[in-house]
Amino acid sequence: MRQLIKQREIVADEWRYADEDPQGRGRALILPFARWKEERDQWWLWDGRLGVRLGPTDPVEALQHDFLRIALVAIEFGGLAEGRGYSQAQMLRKRFKFTGELRAVGKIQRDQLFYMARCGFDSFELPEGADLQAALTAFGDFTVAYQPAVDVGVSPVRRANASLEGSARAALESCR
């Protein structure tokens, strides 16, 4: 059984890809975007959980009306130079308010996990043979984030400005 990192823990993957289970006998199935688009109405009535796998060129906005049915979106990365998945994840979380599982799949490496989590990914399917225990340490590589993101990190610059604004406001109030 395939293992992955989900919510910063190593777990057994309960999902199957359509090519692993062509008849959809499992209760949690991930379809390629093209198949979802083509057979959407048929799968909408299926009684299992559904996920969709997006490639780098697949339009995220095409799923915006399907989030009541889709429990997982898997975003494929072709390698280190492929960064469109980060943007797709941000769009899903921020613009379309997707709250289901967001999985990074493909040629991903330990060094990318911290940044992927900042974009909204909460599960990571590393290539076969990857050391998942070593990969877990990636989430602790950095303790401060300077840019705002989907995760809870608030930039220290904003905190400092907010603190100054509060001090300035208090000074003004005391002058009145």
N, C-alpha and C positions, 0 to 999 in steps of 0.2 A: 504494500500500500504506500502510495506517495505521501511524503511528509512535506510540510511547509511551515513558514513562520506566520502566525496570525495573532494579532494583539500582543506581539512581542513574546510569544511562546511557540515552542515547536509542537505541532499537532499533526494528527493524521488528517489527510485531505478527504473530506466527505463528498466532494464534487468529482464528476467524471466529465471528460470531454466527449463531444458527440462522436468522434472517430473511435473512442474506446467503448462506447455504448450506443451503436447506431440506431437501435430500436427504442432508446429512451427507457430502458427497464429500471435504471437507477432512479432514485428519488431526487437527485440534484444533478442537473445536466447543464453543461456550458456549450452553447452553440456558437459557431463562427458568425460574425456580423452578417455576412452575405446570406447565410442560411436563415437567420432570424428575420432578415428583411424579406426574404422570399416566402417563408412559411409562417410568418407572424401569426396570422389568424388561427392556423392549426395548433400552434404551440400555446397560444393564449388560453385555450381550454384544457390543456394538459394539467393533470392534478399534482405534478411534482414541482420542485423549486427550479427556477430557470436562471441561467447566467448567460451573458453575451461576451464574446471575446472580440475586442477591437484591435485592428491593426493600426499602424501609424497614420495611414491616410483615410481611415474610416471616420465619418463625421459624427462627432459626439451628439450634436443637436438632433440627430435622427432618432435618438432614444428618449428624448425628453418627455414623450407622452406614454412611455412604456414602463416607467419606474414603479407603477403599482403592481406590475407583473414580474419585473426583473429584480432578483435579490442580490445579484453579483455582477460586476463588470470587471472583466480581466483585460488589462491593457498590455499589449505586447511591445517589448523592447528588442530591437534587432542587434544592439551592441552599445558600446559607450558613446558613440557619436550620435546615436538616435535619441533626441530629446523631446520629440513631440508628445510622448506619453506623459511627461510632466505637465504640459499644457492641457492635455485631455483630462487628466486627473483634477487639476485646478478648476477647469470648467464644470466638470461633473459635480464637484463639491460646492463651489461658490455660486456659479450662475444657475445651475439646475437643481441645487439642493439635494443631490443624491445621498441618501443615508445608508444604503446597503453596503455590502462588502466590496471594497475596491482592491483588486489584486494586481500586482505587478508580475508579469510572466516573461519568459524568454531569456535572452542573454543578459541577465542582470548580475551584478557583483556586489559583494559586501560593502564596498565603498559608496555605493549608490543608495543604500537603504535609508540612511538618515535623511537625505534630501527627498527621497520618495515619500517617506512618512510625513515630512513637512508639507508635501503637496496633497496629502489626503489618503495615501495608500495605507491600508491596515492589514494587508496580507501580502506575502512575498513567496512566490514559487521560484526558487533558485534552480539553476540547471542541475541535472542529475549528477550526483557525486559531490556536490558542494557541501562543505562543512557547515551545517546549520548552527551548530553550537558556537562556532567562531563568528559566524555572521551576526548572531545576536548581540555581540559586543559593539557592533556598529552604532547602535542607538545611544550609546553612552560616549561616543567620540567627542561630542560638543555639548557644552552646557549653556552656552549663550548663543542666541540667534539675533542677528542685526536686522533682518528683513522680516516684515510681516508675512504670514503664510496661513494655510488652512489649519495647521495644528495650533495648539494653545500659546505658542511663543509670541510674546509681545516684545517688540524690539526695545532694547535698552535706551535707544535714542528717544523713542516716544515716552518711555517711562520718565526719563530725565526731563523732557519738555513738559510733561503733565505735572511733574513735581514743581518745576519752575512756575508754571501757570498757576498752580495752587498757591505757591508762595506769593506770587505777584498779586493774586486776587485777595489773599489775606492781608497783604500790605495796604492795598487800596481800601479794603473794608475798614481797617483800623484808622485810616485817615478821615473817614466820614464822620 
